[in-house]
Amino acid sequence: MTPEHPHRDVIVEKLKSLYPFRSVLEVGCAAGANLYRVKQAFPKSDIGGIDWNAQAIETAKQYLPKASVLQVGEATDVYIGSKGADIVMSDMCYIYLDKKNFRKALEEVKRIARVGVLFCEFHHKNWFMRKLLRITTGYNSYNFRKELRRAGFSDIQFYKLTERDWPGGNPQKDFGWIIVAKA
């Protein structure tokens, strides 16, 4: 777990635009580095996460013993009740999903989030650039403005990750964004 990575400062800063909130659920939380930082910044908020990697969830439980939920699960089928979290976030989780599963995951996020969402993901408006990224790296990028509107989100804001936010960050340099929207 590396809670000191500079992009986590940007995540926490952008979460402030969705405040006040009582709970944050991270889809693809891995060992919980983002949740650790969120809990430091917003100590009264409940935190929770899901990840497909059982070993990562066990590590997260060691670092976040008071988390409301830490469970093994998929981004496309989150075992949380409707409107079960104020904020749903992800950090380089959806880059692994094909378009069908990405859209299903967004539907899940829309179902769960009461207040809003924060994504640190690969975004690009140009189809050719998204395809080139997929061919050269295996990662997926999406037009988040189009996809979030399609899923029913509003007030969509974009913040480009800089070299300071993600040092040496190729492909983050070209594709990395923090995206915030209201549910």
N, C-alpha and C positions, 0 to 999 in steps of 0.2 A: 504494500500500500504506500503510495507517495502523495500525501495530502498537500505537499508544498509546491506541486507543479503550478507555474504561473497562471495557466488558464483557469484554474479553480478560483483565483481571485476575481476574475471576470464573471464567472458563474455566480459567485456570491453577490457581487455588485449588481448584476442584472436581476437577481432574485428580489432585490430591494424594490424594483419597480412593480412587483406583484404583491408586496406587503400591504396590509397585514394578512397573514395566513397562519394556520395552526398546524398544518401537516404537509410534509413533502415525501413523495414516493419517487424513487429513482428506478426506472426500467433499465436493466443492464448495469446494476450497481457494482459488479465485480466485488472486490474486497472492501468496498465502502469508503474510499478516499473522499469522494464528493460529499457523502452523507456526514462524514466526520467534520468536514469544513462547514457544512450547513449548520450542524449542531453547534459548532463553536460560534458562528455568527448569529444564529437565532436560537439561543439556548432553551426557550420555552416551547419551541415547535417540536411536534412528534415527527420522527423520521422513520422511513422504512424503505426497503428495496427488494427487488427480485433480480435474479440472474440465472442463466441456464447452467452455470458451473457450480456444482455442489461444494467443491473445495473452496471456491471464492466466498460462498455464503458462510461457510464455517469460519473462515478468517474474519469476515465482517462481524460475525457474532462476538468474536474475541475483542475487537476494537470498539464495537457499538453494543454493549450488553443491554442498554436500555432502549434499543430500537423497538418500535411498535411491531414491526414485521420485517423479517429477513427470511426469504424463502426461495427455493429453487422454482423457476418458472420461465415461461417463454413470453416474449414481447407481444405475441399475437393472442395470448390467452392468460390474462392477468387475474389471479384469484383474489380480487379485491372487489367489494361491492360497488354498485353504481354510486357515483359522487362520493367515493370513499376516501379521497385525498384532496386537499385544497390545491396543491401544486403537483404536477407530474413532470419529471425531468428525465433527460437521457444525455449521455456523453459518449459519442462515437459508438452507439449501439446499432442505429438503423443503417449504418454503412454496410452491415452484413446481411441485410434483408433484401430479397428480390422485391419487385414492385407490388406483386400481389400481397405478400406478407407485410410489406411496409404499410400499405393501405389498411390492412387488417389491424396492424399495431396502432395506427393513428385512430382507428375506430375505437379501440380499447382505451386509449388515452382520453379520447373525447368522452367516453362513458364514465371514466373514473374521475377526471379533474373537475373540481367545483369552481375554482378561481381561474387557473391558467396553467400554462406549460412553459417550460424552458428546455430548449434543445441545444446541445453543442454538437453539431453534425455537419456533414458535407452538403453544401447547397450550391447549385449553379442554375441559372436560368436557361443556359444554352444546352440543348439536347446533345449536340455533337461533343461538347466538352464533358458532359456526364458519361457519354458512351466511351470516350477516350480514357477517362479515369478508370472505368470498369475494365477495359481491355488491358491497360498498363499496370494496374495495381490489384484488381479483383474487388475493389471497394465500390459501393454504390453511392451515388449522389442524387439528390432529388431537387426539384423546384419546390421548395417548401412553401413559398407564397401561394402557388397554385394548389398544392396538395392540402395545405391547412385550410384554405378557403373552401375547398371541396369537402373537407371533413366538418366544416361548420365553425371553425375558429374565427375570431375577429381581432382587431387592433394588433396586427402582426408587425413586429419590429425586428430589424436585423442589425447585428453588430459584428463587423468583420474582425476575426482574430488576427492579431498582428504578430510579427516576429518576436516581439517581447512577450506576448501572451503564450505563444507556442514556439519556443526556440528551435531552429533547424527543422521547422515543421512542414516538410514537403510530404504529402499534398495539402496539409492544413493551410499552407501559405496561399494557395489558390482557391481552396474549397471550404476551409474552415470558418464557420459562423456560429454565433450565439443567436438563437431565434427565440423570441418571447411572444406569446399570444394569450389572449383571453379565451376562456372556455365558453 
